[in-house]
Amino acid sequence: MRLCSWFSAAFEVALPSICLNCDDPLPAGDPGFCMRCWDRLTPVTDPTCPRCGSSTDVRNQSCLSCVSHPPCHSGLVVWGEYGGELRNAIIALKHHTHDELAEPLAQRLCDRILAEHWDPSPEFVTAVPSHPLYRLRRGYSASELVATAIARRLCLPSCQALSRRDLGRQARRSRAQRTAMAGKAFGRRRAARKLNGRSVLLIDDVTTTGTTMHRASRSLLQAGAGSVYCAALARTPDSRRMQ
């Protein structure tokens, strides 16, 4: 058995690393994607609502939905659309144990966050939590890895302030089902005490309707946070946002 393990390990070392997206060989040290595939990841460039991140006609102008029903968080930004290479990278990070993708994805989202002029500026970073069962199966939480990397780049403290109560996957729910989710989807951990009066930056991987961000933000505010800003790697396209 030991001999078989040795040969298996030697075989893996001998094989060149390949790009997770296009299967081309990777230079040593490249994180998951080749440079050509990283370059194919493109950020959102159209005007977006500063409160929910959805597309708008005028830059820095809130959408009609946020004007009539303002979310409890003070702002939300997204880096790109959930499709193509960005979708592949997020899926590889979340579901295929490629945690090496967290850092380069966090770098892109961090650059987007730094372009904002939030007042007050975030003082603490936390993440939308995964349910413990999913975390146990995957070995980590993708959103927490990204949040930790962003906190390090922003030189801000971070912790996991919330816990997940709801077990169902958001990806399998319709827009109506997400909106109708139970209001107590998140619990507060002891670390939430650190947020007292602070401006908090909440990180998630993908946002669709904004329901998860809204409810997580509300839980943070109830825990004592002074304000909450949100950031996500990607938004899922919704045709109704374009109407």
N, C-alpha and C positions, 0 to 999 in steps of 0.2 A: 504493500500500500504506500509505504514511504517513497519507494522508487517511482511509482506512478505519479505521486504528488510532485516529486522533483521534476519529472519530465513535463508535467502539465505546467508548472511554474516556468520552466525554462522555455517552453513553447510560447507562452504568453509574452515573455520578455523578448523573444526573437522576432515575434510578429510586430510590424510597425503599427503605431496608433493610426486610426483612420477617423476622418471627419464623421460625426454623427449624422450629418445632413446629406452629404454627397458621396461619402465613402472614399474620398481622396486621402492619400497619406498625409499625416500631420507632422510638422516639424516637432522636435522634442520640446515639451513644455507648453505647447498650445492647448488651451482649455476647451476640448470638446469639438469645436467647429474650426474649420480652416478660415483663413483671413477673407477669402472670397465669399464664404457663406456669412461670416460676421458682417461684411460690408452690405450684404443683401437685407439685413435688418434695418428697416427705415422707421424713423420716428413719425408721430402724428405732426403734420404741418398746418392743417386747416384750423380755423378759429375754434376754440372750445370754451364751454361754459366754465368759469373759474370755480364754481361751486360743485359741479358734478362731473366735469370732464367730457360731457357730450358735445357733439358738433353744434355750432351756432353760426349765424350769418355775420355777426360782428365780433371781432376779437375783444376779449376781456369783458364781454357783456353776458350777464346771466341769462340762461334759457327761460322760456315761459314757465316751465314746470318749477324751476327753482324760485322764480319770482312769486308764484302763487303758493307754493309749498316749500319753503326753504329747508334744506336738510340741516341737521344739527351740527354737522362739521362745517368748518369755516372755509374750506377749499379742498379741491381734489384735482390731481393731475395724473395723466397716463402717459406712458412713453410711446406706445405703438398700438396698432390694430392686431387683434388676436388672429393671425393667419400666417401662412407661409413659413419662413424660417424662424420667425419669432415664436409662433405656435409650437413648432418642432422643438425649439430650445426649452420652452417652458414645460412641455410634456416630458422631455428627457430629464429635466431637473426634478419635476414632481413625482414621476411615476417609474423612472428607470434608473434611479440611484446615481445620476450624474451630477453630484453636488459641486463638481468643479465649474459648472456653469453659473453658479450663484454669483460669483465675484464679477465676471464681465457683464452680466445682466444688471447687477446692482450699480455698476459704474455708469451705465447708460441712464438708469432711472435717477441716479444721484445728480447727474448733469442736468436733467430736466428739473429736478427740485431746486437746484441752485439758481435756475433762471427765474424762479418766482420771487416776489417781494412780499412775503407774508409778514404780517404785523399783528401780534408778536411773532418773532421767529421761533421755530420749534426748539424746544429745550430737552426733549426726550424722545426716544424712538421705541416703538413697539410694533408688533405684527398681529394681523388677523390670525388667530390660532387654528390649527388643524385639530380634529378630534383625536383623543389619545390612541384610539384603536388604529387610525390611519397612520399616526406618527410611529406607533410601534411596528407596524408592517413595513413602512418605508425606511425607518431608522432615523428620520429627521423630518422637520417641517420646512418646506421650500420657502414659505413667506418669512419664517424666522431667520433662515440663512441669509436671505436678501436683506432683511431689516438689520441684522447684525453687521453685514458688510457696509451698508449705507451709514449706520451709526459710526462705524470706524472712520469712514471717509469724511463725515461731517464733524468728527471729534465730539460726539454727543454720547451720553450714557444711554444704555438700552436695557430692557428686561422684557419678559413675557408677562404682561399685566392681566391678560384675559384667558379664560378657558372656554372650550367649546362644549356645549351641551347637546347640540343637534347633530345626529349621526348621518343623516341623509346627504348624499352628494349634491352640491349645487348644480353641477353640470348636467344632471339628469332631470332637473326641474324646469318647467316652463316659466315664462316671465310672470304669469299670474300666480303660480305656485310659490315663486320666490317672494313676491310681494305679500303673499298671505302667510308667510312663515310665522311661527310663534314668536312673540316679542321677547321672550327670555332665551334667546339662542346662545347667549354668552354669560358666563359667570366671571367674577373678579377674583384674582389671586391676591395673596398678601403683598406681592410686589407692587400692586396698584396703589398702595399707600405712598409710594415715591412720587406719584404724579400730582400730588396736592398743589393746585393752583398753577401748574406748569402747562405750557403749550406743548402738545404731543403730536408727533408725526406717526401716523398709522400706515403700515405697509401691507399690501396684498399682492398676489401674483396677477390675478385677472379679475376685472369687474365687468358686470353685464348691466344690471339694472341699478346698481348702487345700493341695493337693499342691505347687503352684508356690511358694507362700509358704514351705512347709516346706523345700523343697530349696534355695531361694534363701537362706533363713535359715541353713541348715546350711553353705552355701558361705561366708557371711559369718563365721560362727563359726570355720570352718576357716581363714579368712584372718586371724583374730586378734581379731574383735569380742568384747567382753566379754559382751554380751547383745543380743538383737534383739527389737524390737517391730514389729508389722505393722499397716498400715491400708490399707483399700481403699474406693473410692468406693461399690461395690455388691457384693452377694452374689447369686448365682444361686439362686433358690428350689429346694430339694431336699425332696421329700415325705418322704424317710427321716429328715430332720432333725426333722420334726414328730412322729414316732412315739415 
